[in-house]
Amino acid sequence: MGYDTLQACIRDLEAAGRLVRLNVEVDPYLEAGVIQRRVYQAGGPALLYTRVKGCRFPMLGNLFGTLDRARYIFRDTLPALEKLVRLKVDPSEALRAPWKHLGLVRTLWNARPKFVTNGPILAKNCALSDLPNQVSWPRDGGAFVTLPQVYSESPIKSGPNNWMNSNLGMYRVQFSGGQYAPDREAGLHYQIHRGIGVHHAEALKRGMPLRVNVFIGGPPAMTLAAVMPLPEGMPELSFAGMLGGGRLELVRSANGLPMPAQADFCLSGVVNGAKTLPEGPFGDHLGYYSLEHDFPVLTVDRVYHRPDAVWPFTTVGRPPQEDTTFGALIHELTGEAIPTVLPGVRAVHAVDAAGVHPLLLALGSERYVPYDSERMPRELLTQANAILGQGQLSLAKYLFIADQNDDSRLDIHDIAAFFRHMLARVDWTRDLHFQTRTTVDTLDYSGLGLNEGSKVVIAAAGPPRRTLPTSFPSDLRLPKGFSSPQVCTPNALAGVLVIQGPPCTRARHVQDPAMTELCRELHAAKQLTDWPLIVVADDGAFVARTLNNFLWTTFTRSDPARDIYGISETMSCKHWGCSGPLVIDARAKPHHAPALEPDLEVEKRVDQLAAKRGPLAGLW
């Protein structure tokens, strides 16, 4: 029933042919990450790096590199958790067939952790500088824990059951470089709308230090628990026990907080007051560098590790990456529960290819005024507001919501078909709904500043109002600087035209006169009037080549309030729209973070290791 240690998982995966040992020396600086990303892209096995340059601890990469392997790791417990989700959807199911749910009693029992007096995690100590100094991208500011499980408890509550007031999250922990005191301090980069922020606010209000433990490794269920969007009031430790198939054993660390007895490592310390230091830059899951900013500092009092400790790691970058598996597994577990949390909403998809938070697709149900001769978004807007008020979904910039009643076959995971459905029905004079100067993802630099940007809801209901075009006039004339119009991913995204634009030099807080001129000239020429969406990009051929390129570029490089333009703009009762095509400026702006680029020398070295008869041959 599950794995109680990372070592047990490694042995099982190796016996099943799902893990490969790399016995060649690998440098944790860039090289380990390049290998892991290559094997991930090839759908390859988990990787145990047994000889890590400059470090005595082995590293484990690509553990969750495929959805199939993640399901295999949790194969004994996923069915029970899926039953629990279904019971939340329809509790009467348990009343109709109670004998089918007897096994859930044990699952619920495993939700309560068990405190013990000893465990492998207490056996050894080391310094921060002894840990693998893994750096993923050339401009990263140092090494950080890439799969951390950051644990905190409410500082204003106490007692043996304070774990019930705890938070376990995956927040970046930088432990080398920057201005941090060597072997003493680490950066704690937690983004807005994270549970640890509540605990930190409580500590600051009372002038108390916040105790924090950072677990690394241990039962694989702990890693998934740290990223799981759980209902408020359900501790991640409980979920880890249910997913792991046994009560989680905990021991006390020097700072008084619990830590898993079977963890591989634990960084134990305190966050003192509001002290911050510059953290970063680091490659992130949007495919850019998150730049250097001030974040809280963790004073590390002790680093625990078990005698046979293994350092699990991943790398982040433009999706898809290994963390894509987490999103897919979370959807499998929780997708059915969406209608119980958000009435009327049938499904929500945070689009991984667009960096997760920038773009949401949703299916709702338009039931207001069913007798009206003209169907238009009404209840969909209520449902959209509910989505944007829900947990981390609130960080989205673009929300496209459609009425499932218009097409029962519509699937939010068939992204191209969803866009075609929306673009055939949307009325740009009516169906754009902006929120300005609001919160967005901390890692998104397209807005007005850190954590600040805008949102737009695009809602569509009713029958198609246009046939989506697939060609444009051969004599199309564009203003100076604009060129190379082309249909986006032909046969997939009809109705989307990509135009290459001049480099953007405008200031952060203003719109670009060149874009205004483009819209003015297209309006005057009465060209492209049948195209619902035009995207302007630095490299039009790149954007138009694949659906993923379109999604990544369009929605990571634009802020709705400043980068959406329209041909034949209208303004009525403070509602902005356009009677012609919508135009999105998806060029890189001077204030944007730079995109991630690999170190070509390291890539060449890895190529040599993977050559025929080389130590990495056949891995991709």
Secondary structure, 3 states (H helix, E strand, C coil): CCCCCHHHHHHHHHHCCCEEEECCCECCECHHHHHHHHHHHCCCCEEEECCECCCCCCEEECCCCCHHHHHHHCCCCHHHHHHHHHHHHCCHHHHHCHHHHCCHHHHHHCCCCEECCCCHHHCEEECHHHCCCCECCCCCCCCEECCCEEEEECCCCCCCCHHHHEEEECCEEECCCCCCCCCCEEEEECCCCCHHHHHHHHHHHHCCCEEEEEEECCCHHHHHHHHCCCCCCCCHHHHHHHHHCCCCEEEECCCCCEEECCCCEEEEEEEEEEEEEEECCEECCCCEEECCEEEEEEEEEEEEECCCCCEEECCCCCCCCCHHHHHHHHHHHHHHHHHHHCCCCCEEEECHHHCCCCEEEEEECCCCCCCCCCCCCCHHHHHHHHHCCCHHHHHCCEEEEEEHHHCCCCCCCCHHHHHHHHHHHCCCCCCEEEEEEEECCCCCCCCCECCEEEEEEEEECCCCCCCCCCCCCCCCCCCCCCEEEEECCCCCCCCEEEEECCCCCCCCCCCCHHHHHHHHHHHHHCCCCCCCEEEEECCHHHHHHCHHHHHHHHHHCCCHHHHEEECCEEEECCEEEECCCEEEECCCCCCCCCECCCCHHHHHHHHHHCCCCCCCCCCC
